[in-house]
């Protein structure tokens, strides 16, 4: 087993546990026959968290290949995966009694979940720093026209989600975040490839 595979087994385990928390929370609604009580805000937050975890798993292939097996190399990706796990574990209530007050539960827990997702996103940027520096140095158009504005848009939307309290704003911003992740990751590299082709990289 090579160094990256050895690390990724542990990294993927934590991300897998985060996904398990989300799926387990959803399955609890199914077991309790409570899907009709599922609110749009909670469903979208769960979907966004799920998509963000999947996107991070995809990114790991390109950003963590050179990770070193020591704490100086592992602290950021492990904290990243831990932040996703903590966020995922809080999205759905563990007590079925909270199903009848799901909007109140969402309001009480949303800031913690968004804070964990924001921490995870900042750590993603940190672990991706070599890719970002390389793009800024050798492919500036890709960096300035795609990578920088894309990452800023994600962070700005997360901050806006943390700040707003209105249900419609929550729903709109969550939908925007899902699209921000789904569009470029649906066929990974399309935007970057298009820019690179146009500028002759």
N, C-alpha and C positions, 0 to 999 in steps of 0.2 A: 504494500500500500504506500503510495507516495504521500508527501507532506500535506498537500492540499486535500487529498481524500481523507486523510486522518483527521484534519481539522474540520472538514465539512460534515463529517459524520456527527460530530458534537454540535456544530452550528445548526445543521439541518434538524437535529433532534429538538433543540429549543424552539426553532420556528415551527416544527411539526406539533409540538405541545401547544403553541399559541393557536394554530389552526384547530387543534383538537378542542380547545376551550370554546372557540366560536361554534364549531359544529355540535359540540355537546350542549351548549346553550340553546341552539336552534332545535336540536333533537328533544330537549326538555319541553319546549313549546308543543312539539308534535305529540309527545307522550301524554301531555296534559290536555290534549285537544284544545289548545289555546291559540292556534294560529290566527284566529279572528281578532285576538287581543293584541297582536303584534302591530306596533305603531310604525309609521313610515320613518320617523327619525331613527328609531332603534334598528330597524331593518337596514337602512342605508348606512348607518355607522358600522354595523357588522359587515356589510358588503365591502365598504371602503377599507376597513381593517384587513379583511381577507385579501383583497386585491393588492394592498400595499405590501403585505407579507409575501405574496407570490412574486411581486415585482422585485422585492429585495432578494429573494432566492435566485431569481434570474440574474440580477446584477452581480451576485457573489461570484459567478463564473468569470466575469471580467475584472472585478476589482479586488478579489482576494486570492488570486492565484499565487501571489508572492508573499503571503502572510507567513510570519515567523512564529514558530511554536514556543513562544515565551509571552510573559505578561505585557511586554511593550508592544507586541504585535497583536495580541488577542483581546486586550481590554476593550477596544472600541467595538469590534464585531460581536463580542459576547454581551456587552451592555446593550447594543442595538437589539439583539435577539431577545434579551431580557425585557427591554422596554416594550417590544411587541407582545410578549407573553403577558405582561402586566395589563396592557391595554385590552388585549383580547379577553382576559379573565374577568373584566369588569363590564364589558359591553352588555351582556345579558344578566339579569338578576338570577342569583342562585336559589332564591326563595320563591316558589310559585305564588306566594301571597302577594308579591310585588307585581304580578301580571296585571292586576286590576288598576295599578297606579303607575303604568309604564312611562307615561310622560313625565311624571314627577321623578321617577327613578332616573330617567335620561337626564333631566335637568340637574340632578344631584351628582351624577357621575361623569357627565360629558366633559367637564374641564380636565378631570384626571386623565381620561382616555385620550383627549386631544393633546394634553401635555406630554404623555408618553409617546404618542405618534410624532409629535414635533421633535422630541429628543431623539427618537429613532431616525427621523429624516436628517437631522443635523449630523448624526453619527454616520449615516449613509454617505453624506457628502465628505465626511472626514476619511472614511475608508476608501472613497473613490478619488481621493485627492491626487494621486499619481496620474490617473486618467485625465482629470481636469487640468492639471499643470501641463501634461503632454499636449492636450488639445489647445490650450492657450498659447503654447510655445510654437507648435508646428502646424496647427489648423485653427488659426484665430477666428475665422468666419464661423466655424462650427461652434466654437466656445461662445462667442458673443451673440450669435444669432439663434442658437439652440440651447446649449447646456446651461449657460448662466440664466437666461430668462425663464427657462423651464423650471429650474430648481428654485428660483425666486418666486415663481408663481405658486409652486407647491407650498413653500414656507409661508407666503403671504396669505394663502387661503386657509391654512391651518391656524394662523394667528387670528384671522377673521372669525373662524369657527369658535375659537376659544373665547372671543369677545362677545359675540352676538348671543341673544337669548330668545329671539323671536323664532317660532316654529318654522315659518316659511323661509326665513333666512338660513336656518339650520339645514333644511331640506335642500334648498338651492345650492348652498356651498358644498354639501356632501355629494350632490350629483356632479358638481363641477370637479371635485377632487377625484371622484371615480373616473370621470372622463379624462382628466389629466393623466391618470395612470394607464387607463385602458388604451387610449388612442396610440401613444408611442410604443406600448408594449405588445399591442396586438400583432404587429409584425416588427419585431425589435430591429432598430437601426434604420428604418425607412427615412425618417426625417434627417438623420445625420448623413446617410448615404446620399440623399438628394442634394444637401448642401455641399458635401464633399465633391460630388460629380460636377455641380455648377461652378465651383471654385477651383476645380482641377487638382484636388488633393489625391 
